[in-house]
Amino acid sequence: MTATADAIVKTEPDFEYQRRGRWLDHWKPEDERFWASGGKKTAWKNLFLSVFSEHLGFNVWVIWTIVVTNMGNAGFAFMQGDQALNNALLLTSVPVLVGAALRVPYTFAIPKFGGRAFTAFSATMLLFPCFGLAYFINQPNTSMGVFLVLAALAGFGGGNFSSSMANISFFFPEGKKGAALGINAAGGNLGVAVTQLALPLVIALGTTIVAKSPEGYRLGLTMAALIWVPFIVIAAVGALLFMDSITSAKPDGQSYKLAMTNKHNWVMAFLYVGTFGSFIGFSFAFPTLIRANFPELDNVGILVALGNLAFLGALVGSFTRPFGGWLADRMGGGAKITLAVFVSQAAGIGLIMVALELHSFPLYLAAFLILFVLTGIGNGSTYRMIPTIFSAQSKKRAAEIGQDPAEAAASAKRQAGAALGVVGACGAFGGFLLQQALRLSNIHLGSMTPAFIGYAALFLLMGGVTWWFYLRSEFAVHRIPSLAYANV
């Protein structure tokens, strides 16, 4: 039994901590005495370990964004010539697709297996894509099909987000949950920036050790594949030794059924495609897009070593995500912020197209950074809207059928938890669609401009959907009164 658990037991006689499996049988974060006497320390310990594991998941998930930009130099024929761009976008979109698909089962795995066991499992799964890439990158005759399988295995890292968010949501009281989930999400998202900053430097080290030759690039890519392995082992062992599982984090079938049949679950999933889908889709595509549109940067050594500054996009998008949640709290729910984000994203796409027309890399980079800032803010604001919506609807339903308010609040949390998993999966799937739109536009129309025009139109449509469902007075007053955000 840990010291923290001992402290809780001494002050809370009905709190039991089972050593086997580290299950917490009674977890009451809303009780101030319980929280102050050790619950807070336990919650933050689990948050730290969860963020560490989730961060590594993102590290591995996006590893192909850097691998594809170096495979041609490493001697792989299918990544050279006219098909290099299209093959690169295919290889970077496969992990997004698999990661999106895994987010739903990963969300539901937490109540079944517990946060401790599943965090250890999900971290361990990251070893397979790392070792596989390290081996096959040194086989120059390997077909693209093999690398598509390896890219799919990297998708395990994408599922970690949903399991981590679902797990941490049970540890914190309602008033502190937003900040905790914001930290958890931002810590994971930062894995994109860390990978896109660190791996080009590691690959450059490989070419320095050997030479700027296929052998040198293969050494660099091997080191890039293995660099996360020690940290993955630490994360898995740390989860087994120190994380906890909450017994009460169990679903009731009714709450999950209500969430899946609630139209707002799917409306928010659509909106999240425009925020997180844009963040992860452009994060995966950005290094390839820079190299394709500005090939002359390959002659600027320091820019090549820094991944042509592609890491900056994910960096600013990750840091602004908690800010989006904070703004949503200040503005009373998030819908106003989300609407402003979508309109601004459409304008940002226009600025990117101007930069391409002028062939200005500084303007291109600045426009994308603005877009990444907006996606980060939008991620925070849309995620904040979900518990607000389900809480309002549960209160309304409880009043209509005479349900106990505490029971309604618990059901709302479970519904929101289920919705977060589905919304997160749909958002990640949006990243796959975004990259495929770029690839298909380039193949069939000879340019990616039509895809960018389509993005701008879609963002404006999403802004209209946000207004229609969550801001116009008819909805707020007549359909779900407690969603009038001034009263939330």
Summary of the structure (lengths in Angstrom):
residues: 488
radius of gyration: 22.9
end to end distance: 40.8
largest distance: 74.1
contacts: 1882
relative contact order: 0.12
helix: 83%
strand: 1%
